[in-house]
């Protein structure tokens, strides 16, 4: 069990929407009323092998990748809510996955 102060705040910076969800720690922070904010990097739109497996498809184009990235973001928001957090406090930077950001 982690001890929190009333003044504690937490910022989770994660390179992918699902990387920063440190379940147990976040659940304890939410239960303690700690302010938790999320800054999530790429859209997670370029993971073709996982997408092929989950969607039973071989060909993956730009539209399918965009949809996959949106799905990953929605799953991250749901995970935050399930753990007891406020998904409104998550911000997605929407950088291209495995691509240049500038």
N, C-alpha and C positions, 0 to 999 in steps of 0.2 A: 504494500500500500504506500502510495506517495503522499507526502504532506504538502498542502498548498497553503499559501497565505491569502488573505482576503484581497490583497492588492495584485495578485498574480494575473498575468495575461500571457497568452501563448500565441505565437505565429508559426504555423506549419508551412514550410516551403518545400514543395515536392516536385521533382522533375516530371512525373506522370501523375494523372489523377488518382491512381490507386496506390502510389508509393508512400504517401504521407499518412495513411490511415493506420496509425499505431494503436489499434484497437483498445487494449487494456488501459494504456496510459490516457488516451483521449476520453475513454468512458469515465475514468476516475475524475478527470478534469471537468468534464461536463457535469457530473454528479455534484462536484464541489462548487459549481457555479462560476468557474473560471471562464473568462472571455477567451475564446479560441477563434482565431481567424486563419484562413487558408489561402495560400497563393500557389496555384497549380500551373505548371509550365505547359508543355506541349499538349496537343489535342489527343495524343495516343491514337492517332489515325493511321499509323503505319506499322501494324503488327500482323502481316498477312498470314502467318501460319496459324496463329490463334483464331483469326477470323475465318480462315478456310475450314478449320476444325469445327468451330461453333456454328457456322452457317451452311456447312456441307456444300461449299462451292470452291471451284478452282480459280476461275477468273475473277480478279478483283480490280475494278477500275476506280477512277477518282470519286465517283458518286458513292460507291460502296465504302471506300476509305473514310469519306466525310461522315457517312452514317455511322460507321464503326466508332469514330472519334466522339460523336455525339452520344452514342450508347455508353462509352466509357465514362464520359462526364456525368451522365445521369446516374450511373452506378456509384460513382464517387459521392454524389449528393445524397443518394439513398443511404449509403454506408454512414455518412455523417449523421443523418437523421436517426438511423437505427441505434447508433451509439449514444444518442441523447443530445446531439449538437444541433445548431441552427444552420441549415444548408445555405441560408441567405448570406452567410459570412464567408462563403467560398468564392474566390475569383479565379477565373481561368485566363491565362495569358494567351492561349491559343497559338502558341508557336508551332510551326510545322514539326512533326515528329521526325527525328533523324535528319533534320535539315537546318540550314543557316537561319538564325533568328534576326540578323541585321543585314 
